[in-house]
Amino acid sequence: MIYELKKYVPNAGKSQALKDRFEKVTLPIFARIGIKVEHVFENPAEPEALYYMTSFASTEARDAAWKAFGADAEWKAAKAASETDGPLLGSQSSTDLAPTAFSPKR
């Protein structure tokens, strides 16, 4: 299993719009494409940022899912419609995580 911890930092004044788009548009597209979101987080020290964790069966599955998301027509249209006043996302980062041998079983 591959896990990714992603962090989105919005452009100034775009935090709520980014979070709304993520909840209402991005998450349903992820579900349709097969990107499993384990959880969405907020960091009290960085209230503007949005964190989320995804899981994939393999690196190949992850790469295929992200490629499908980037090419998705619904995503492209929603992104364009939500950014008529400029991009919502200022920066993003991703950290790949793998379970240790002693991780608790789910």
Secondary structure, DSSP 4 states (H G I P E B T S, - for coil): -EEEEEEEEEPTT-HHHHHHHIIIIIHHHHHHHT-EEEEEEEETTEEEEEEEEEEESSHHHHHHHHHHHHH-HHHHHHHHHHTTTS-SEEEEEEEEE---TTPPP-
